[in-house]
Amino acid sequence: MFSALFVYYLAAVIYLMVEYRKSKRNFPVKLVMTFFSPFVGFIILYFMFHQLRNEGQVIPDSLIIKNKEQVKILQKVDFEKETSIVPMKDALLLNDNQTKRRMLMDLLKNDTFNHIGILQTALQNDDTETSHYAATAIQDIKGKLLNTIGQMEYQLEENPNDLELLIAFGQVIKNYLNTGFLDDRTVKQYSYRYSQILEKIIEIMPIEKEFYIEKINCDLQLGELETAEKYSQIFLQHCSNEEEAYFMSMKLYYSVKNQKKFHEILQVLRQSSVRLTPQGLNKIRFWLYGETNGL
């Protein structure tokens, strides 16, 4: 009997060491059951935790997100609804039509705008019902964005210098342009309005680089080269410690094939105290040598 107990407790120690390394969850229960219920303890533990695993999928500790304000547990994965581990865009190409439709319908239950790229892919799908779902969702997004644009235009008439409103308005217009499948006239109309809003934001807050980048890129797309050059110069004046200020000027002169001004800006950058990031160095290599990892 003594030898049987010795073998049992030896096995119990090994078992507890393995379980402790796996997870500290429920470890005290396992410890008590194994040491105070010889032989029977293993049987009880098996049925206790085997049943728990079958009743619900266990969420690993690593899936618990903690921040200063709240503790949130990620939603359990429904493996019956998980059809593929490949990205959604690829899934729309690889799965059968019925699966595509169900995946898209599940997607549409959430915030559709965050998935506009997937909807654009689905719109081109050879399954007519899938593309119909996507077209309906995109039209719904466009309608909501246009309604918001109209409301914000009215609010800006009342408060034309409200910076928060201007930034929000600019983002809504950008979102509308990003929905895609707009005719050229509409794209041009809202691109000019976006450029105007960015101009107003820069006038009020001339030290934020992201708005210069958006403004210059927008003006380049519109073919407004003089305006793009004007704001690239203003960008350099206000943000001379940012590599992007030099890059936007270089991008402008590279696109219009003005080598003289391009190298002038490059020389100014070399003489500045700006330390280039690896991404910045890649851009310069692309412009100078045509290496494909530049942009």
BAPAZA-449789 format. One record per residue (C-alpha): x, y, z; residue number from 1. Coordinates in nm, 4 decimals, decimal comma. Example, Ala and Ser with C-alpha at 12.3 -4.5 7.8 and 13.67 -1.06 7.14 Angstrom:
# BAPAZA-449789
[[1,2300 -0,4500 0,7800] 1]
[[1,3670 -0,1060 0,7140] 2]
This chain:
# BAPAZA-449789
[[0,0000 0,0000 0,0000] 1]
[[0,2845 0,2323 0,0934] 2]
[[0,4549 0,1785 -0,2438] 3]
[[0,1271 0,2484 -0,4260] 4]
[[0,0868 0,5784 -0,2377] 5]
[[0,4484 0,6681 -0,3111] 6]
[[0,3936 0,6109 -0,6843] 7]
[[0,0671 0,8102 -0,6716] 8]
[[0,2193 1,1143 -0,4990] 9]
[[0,5194 1,1066 -0,7303] 10]
[[0,2820 1,1120 -1,0262] 11]
[[0,0827 1,3878 -0,8556] 12]
[[0,3915 1,6075 -0,8152] 13]
[[0,4835 1,5627 -1,1819] 14]
[[0,1248 1,6347 -1,2869] 15]
[[0,1050 1,9507 -1,0746] 16]
[[0,4380 2,0798 -1,2077] 17]
[[0,3164 2,0353 -1,5661] 18]
[[-0,0211 2,1964 -1,4932] 19]
[[0,1418 2,4912 -1,3128] 20]
[[0,3637 2,5635 -1,6129] 21]
[[0,0636 2,5476 -1,8451] 22]
[[-0,1558 2,7792 -1,6410] 23]
[[-0,1906 2,8987 -1,2819] 24]
[[-0,5662 2,9068 -1,3224] 25]
[[-0,7434 2,6633 -1,0858] 26]
[[-0,4066 2,5400 -0,9592] 27]
[[-0,5035 2,5553 -0,5862] 28]
[[-0,8047 2,3333 -0,6601] 29]
[[-0,5872 2,0815 -0,8405] 30]
[[-0,3345 2,0854 -0,5564] 31]
[[-0,5972 2,0166 -0,2899] 32]
[[-0,7736 1,7472 -0,4905] 33]
[[-0,4572 1,5521 -0,5735] 34]
[[-0,3005 1,5586 -0,2248] 35]
[[-0,6082 1,5122 -0,0097] 36]
[[-0,7952 1,2666 -0,2313] 37]
[[-0,5451 0,9982 -0,3320] 38]
[[-0,6297 0,8117 -0,6505] 39]
[[-0,9864 0,9503 -0,6595] 40]
[[-0,8499 1,3031 -0,6995] 41]
[[-0,7298 1,2409 -1,0540] 42]
[[-1,0707 1,1063 -1,1555] 43]
[[-1,2562 1,4034 -1,0047] 44]
[[-1,0206 1,6531 -1,1692] 45]
[[-1,0616 1,4861 -1,5060] 46]
[[-1,4399 1,5153 -1,5001] 47]
[[-1,4340 1,8693 -1,3551] 48]
[[-1,2055 2,0267 -1,6121] 49]
[[-1,2994 1,8091 -1,9075] 50]
[[-1,6583 1,9239 -1,8605] 51]
[[-1,5536 2,2891 -1,8303] 52]
[[-1,3691 2,2696 -2,1593] 53]
[[-1,6680 2,1186 -2,3335] 54]
[[-1,9125 2,3752 -2,1940] 55]
[[-1,7231 2,6724 -2,3322] 56]
[[-1,4050 2,7590 -2,5077] 57]
[[-1,1382 2,8648 -2,2626] 58]
[[-1,0054 3,2140 -2,3204] 59]
[[-0,6281 3,2272 -2,2700] 60]
[[-0,4825 3,4809 -2,0307] 61]
[[-0,3057 3,6420 -2,3267] 62]
[[-0,6417 3,7423 -2,4757] 63]
[[-0,7342 3,9605 -2,1807] 64]
[[-0,6734 4,3258 -2,2637] 65]
[[-0,6011 4,5521 -1,9720] 66]
[[-0,5797 4,9291 -1,9753] 67]
[[-0,6073 5,2108 -1,7253] 68]
[[-0,9806 5,2544 -1,7506] 69]
[[-1,1253 4,9109 -1,8072] 70]
[[-1,0577 4,5384 -1,8282] 71]
[[-1,2108 4,3816 -2,1351] 72]
[[-1,2109 4,0159 -2,2392] 73]
[[-1,1986 3,9492 -2,6104] 74]
[[-1,5011 3,7762 -2,7530] 75]
[[-1,4680 3,3988 -2,7849] 76]
[[-1,4091 3,2698 -3,1333] 77]
[[-1,7035 3,0804 -3,2796] 78]
[[-1,5217 2,8026 -3,4607] 79]
[[-1,8350 2,6947 -3,6431] 80]
[[-1,8468 3,0369 -3,8098] 81]
[[-1,4728 3,0551 -3,8726] 82]
[[-1,4402 2,9338 -4,2308] 83]
[[-1,0840 3,0331 -4,3066] 84]
[[-0,7756 3,1845 -4,1475] 85]
[[-0,6877 3,3695 -4,4668] 86]
[[-0,7744 3,7406 -4,4927] 87]
[[-1,1334 3,8298 -4,5773] 88]
[[-1,0406 3,9597 -4,9236] 89]
[[-0,8817 3,6259 -5,0100] 90]
[[-1,1746 3,4388 -4,8576] 91]
[[-1,4092 3,6129 -5,1004] 92]
[[-1,2054 3,4632 -5,3837] 93]
[[-1,1522 3,1159 -5,2438] 94]
[[-1,4808 3,0116 -5,0830] 95]
[[-1,8059 2,8915 -5,2370] 96]
[[-2,0848 3,1404 -5,3031] 97]
[[-2,2952 3,0476 -5,0017] 98]
[[-1,9972 3,0936 -4,7682] 99]
[[-1,9091 3,4260 -4,9305] 100]
[[-2,2614 3,5555 -4,8731] 101]
[[-2,2677 3,4470 -4,5098] 102]
[[-1,9240 3,5990 -4,4420] 103]
[[-2,0297 3,9262 -4,6003] 104]
[[-2,3570 3,9357 -4,4065] 105]
[[-2,1651 3,8793 -4,0820] 106]
[[-1,9347 4,1649 -4,1796] 107]
[[-2,2266 4,3990 -4,2496] 108]
[[-2,3565 4,3519 -3,8960] 109]
[[-2,0572 4,5493 -3,7722] 110]
[[-1,9214 4,8938 -3,8612] 111]
[[-1,9228 4,8669 -4,2395] 112]
[[-1,7077 5,1709 -4,3084] 113]
[[-1,4072 5,0115 -4,1399] 114]
[[-1,4349 4,7354 -4,3998] 115]
[[-1,4789 4,9513 -4,7091] 116]
[[-1,1806 4,7851 -4,8799] 117]
[[-1,3379 4,4420 -4,8359] 118]
[[-1,6701 4,5722 -4,9687] 119]
[[-1,4940 4,7118 -5,2759] 120]
[[-1,3408 4,3687 -5,3376] 121]
[[-1,6773 4,1998 -5,2858] 122]
[[-1,8348 4,4380 -5,5359] 123]
[[-1,6179 4,2826 -5,8087] 124]
[[-1,7093 3,9260 -5,7082] 125]
[[-1,8468 3,6959 -5,9769] 126]
[[-2,1336 3,5912 -5,7479] 127]
[[-2,4113 3,8407 -5,8241] 128]
[[-2,5711 3,8151 -5,4799] 129]
[[-2,2403 3,8818 -5,3027] 130]
[[-2,1697 4,1842 -5,5244] 131]
[[-2,5278 4,3046 -5,4671] 132]
[[-2,4818 4,2941 -5,0882] 133]
[[-2,1574 4,4909 -5,1244] 134]
[[-2,3099 4,7495 -5,3610] 135]
[[-2,6011 4,8055 -5,1227] 136]
[[-2,3642 4,8507 -4,8273] 137]
[[-2,1396 5,0946 -5,0169] 138]
[[-2,4388 5,3000 -5,1291] 139]
[[-2,5598 5,3099 -4,7694] 140]
[[-2,2182 5,4335 -4,6537] 141]
[[-2,2115 5,7002 -4,9242] 142]
[[-2,5578 5,8177 -4,8300] 143]
[[-2,4666 5,8510 -4,4637] 144]
[[-2,1425 6,0338 -4,5432] 145]
[[-2,3164 6,2776 -4,7790] 146]
[[-2,5775 6,3471 -4,5127] 147]
[[-2,2986 6,4157 -4,2598] 148]
[[-2,1182 6,6411 -4,5085] 149]
[[-2,4373 6,8453 -4,5552] 150]
[[-2,4837 6,8842 -4,1805] 151]
[[-2,1217 6,9856 -4,1272] 152]
[[-2,1325 7,2389 -4,4099] 153]
[[-2,4191 7,4083 -4,2267] 154]
[[-2,2295 7,3985 -3,8957] 155]
[[-1,9203 7,5508 -4,0599] 156]
[[-2,1259 7,8418 -4,1874] 157]
[[-2,2044 7,9156 -3,8235] 158]
[[-1,8505 7,8453 -3,6944] 159]
[[-1,6015 7,8749 -3,9846] 160]
[[-1,2944 7,8754 -3,7555] 161]
[[-1,3894 7,5835 -3,5330] 162]
[[-1,0728 7,3714 -3,5583] 163]
[[-1,2250 7,0483 -3,4274] 164]
[[-1,5157 7,0810 -3,6673] 165]
[[-1,2810 7,1514 -3,9589] 166]
[[-1,0690 6,8451 -3,8816] 167]
[[-1,3762 6,6243 -3,8449] 168]
[[-1,5231 6,7637 -4,1662] 169]
[[-1,2011 6,6997 -4,3554] 170]
[[-1,1984 6,3389 -4,2338] 171]
[[-1,5581 6,2842 -4,3477] 172]
[[-1,4784 6,4169 -4,6969] 173]
[[-1,1685 6,1977 -4,7127] 174]
[[-1,3777 5,8966 -4,6105] 175]
[[-1,6291 5,9771 -4,8830] 176]
[[-1,3549 5,9962 -5,1453] 177]
[[-1,2163 5,6645 -5,0220] 178]
[[-1,5453 5,4820 -5,0782] 179]
[[-1,4440 5,4567 -5,4430] 180]
[[-1,6542 5,4168 -5,7568] 181]
[[-1,7191 5,7902 -5,7792] 182]
[[-1,7338 5,9625 -6,1157] 183]
[[-1,4518 6,2006 -6,2077] 184]
[[-1,6639 6,5099 -6,1603] 185]
[[-1,7604 6,4091 -5,8046] 186]
[[-1,4014 6,3177 -5,7145] 187]
[[-1,2789 6,6537 -5,8412] 188]
[[-1,5534 6,8459 -5,6603] 189]
[[-1,4893 6,6899 -5,3207] 190]
[[-1,1116 6,6879 -5,3639] 191]
[[-1,1185 7,0651 -5,4088] 192]
[[-1,3399 7,0976 -5,1018] 193]
[[-1,1001 6,8768 -4,9069] 194]
[[-0,8083 7,0940 -5,0172] 195]
[[-0,9939 7,4066 -4,9012] 196]
[[-1,0620 7,2555 -4,5594] 197]
[[-0,6966 7,1536 -4,5208] 198]
[[-0,5901 7,5055 -4,6148] 199]
[[-0,8112 7,6456 -4,3400] 200]
[[-0,6773 7,3960 -4,0849] 201]
[[-0,3161 7,4849 -4,1703] 202]
[[-0,3979 7,8548 -4,1405] 203]
[[-0,5244 7,7993 -3,7859] 204]
[[-0,2683 7,5342 -3,6840] 205]
[[0,0450 7,5689 -3,9015] 206]
[[0,2689 7,3235 -3,7151] 207]
[[0,0935 6,9894 -3,7713] 208]
[[0,2736 6,7985 -4,0456] 209]
[[-0,0071 6,5531 -4,1289] 210]
[[-0,2267 6,8293 -4,2732] 211]
[[0,0528 6,9597 -4,4958] 212]
[[0,1111 6,6095 -4,6302] 213]
[[-0,2595 6,5651 -4,7033] 214]
[[-0,2861 6,9101 -4,8602] 215]
[[0,0162 6,8722 -5,0893] 216]
[[-0,0836 6,5206 -5,1988] 217]
[[-0,4374 6,6385 -5,2687] 218]
[[-0,3152 6,9362 -5,4757] 219]
[[-0,0772 6,7108 -5,6703] 220]
[[-0,3647 6,4790 -5,7577] 221]
[[-0,5693 6,7781 -5,8709] 222]
[[-0,2808 6,9049 -6,0824] 223]
[[-0,2612 7,2265 -5,8784] 224]
[[0,1179 7,2375 -5,8908] 225]
[[0,1599 7,6015 -5,7926] 226]
[[-0,0518 7,5515 -5,4811] 227]
[[0,1344 7,2298 -5,3993] 228]
[[0,4662 7,4160 -5,4282] 229]
[[0,3383 7,7024 -5,2146] 230]
[[0,2390 7,4698 -4,9311] 231]
[[0,5540 7,2620 -4,9588] 232]
[[0,7490 7,5823 -4,8942] 233]
[[0,5247 7,6748 -4,6004] 234]
[[0,5701 7,3218 -4,4685] 235]
[[0,9474 7,3662 -4,4740] 236]
[[0,9230 7,7011 -4,2983] 237]
[[0,7142 7,5703 -4,0098] 238]
[[0,8441 7,2130 -3,9802] 239]
[[1,2095 7,2279 -4,0823] 240]
[[1,2944 6,9621 -3,8218] 241]
[[1,0678 6,7039 -3,9897] 242]
[[1,2006 6,4888 -4,2724] 243]
[[0,8538 6,4816 -4,4313] 244]
[[0,8755 6,8555 -4,4979] 245]
[[1,1756 6,7991 -4,7251] 246]
[[1,0297 6,4847 -4,8778] 247]
[[0,7056 6,6552 -4,9844] 248]
[[0,9049 6,9210 -5,1723] 249]
[[1,1246 6,6531 -5,3272] 250]
[[0,8186 6,4506 -5,4216] 251]
[[0,6711 6,7539 -5,5960] 252]
[[0,9854 6,8273 -5,7956] 253]
[[1,0404 6,4586 -5,8711] 254]
[[0,6876 6,4293 -6,0101] 255]
[[0,7309 6,7367 -6,2357] 256]
[[1,0852 6,6246 -6,3317] 257]
[[1,2517 6,9399 -6,2000] 258]
[[1,5924 6,7945 -6,1175] 259]
[[1,7498 7,1273 -6,0291] 260]
[[1,5030 7,2109 -5,7515] 261]
[[1,4923 6,8487 -5,6404] 262]
[[1,8682 6,8466 -5,5754] 263]
[[1,8499 7,1882 -5,4114] 264]
[[1,6067 7,0533 -5,1519] 265]
[[1,8152 6,7389 -5,1115] 266]
[[2,1201 6,9549 -5,0397] 267]
[[1,9263 7,1595 -4,7831] 268]
[[1,8229 6,8339 -4,6173] 269]
[[2,1834 6,7116 -4,6060] 270]
[[2,2914 7,0343 -4,4396] 271]
[[2,0123 7,0238 -4,1823] 272]
[[2,0183 6,8520 -3,8435] 273]
[[1,7387 6,6137 -3,9419] 274]
[[1,8172 6,2462 -3,8802] 275]
[[1,6615 6,0325 -4,1494] 276]
[[1,4553 5,7262 -4,0686] 277]
[[1,5132 5,4003 -4,2621] 278]
[[1,1930 5,4736 -4,4531] 279]
[[1,3253 5,8175 -4,5393] 280]
[[1,6507 5,6749 -4,6683] 281]
[[1,4549 5,4315 -4,8855] 282]
[[1,2607 5,7181 -5,0401] 283]
[[1,5794 5,9027 -5,1314] 284]
[[1,7276 5,5841 -5,2820] 285]
[[1,4146 5,5417 -5,4899] 286]
[[1,4221 5,8982 -5,6190] 287]
[[1,7949 5,8907 -5,6905] 288]
[[1,8491 5,5360 -5,8087] 289]
[[1,5031 5,3963 -5,8813] 290]
[[1,5192 5,1214 -5,6192] 291]
[[1,1757 4,9642 -5,5842] 292]
[[1,1718 4,9605 -5,2034] 293]
[[1,1553 5,3389 -5,1865] 294]
[[0,7852 5,4270 -5,1926] 295]
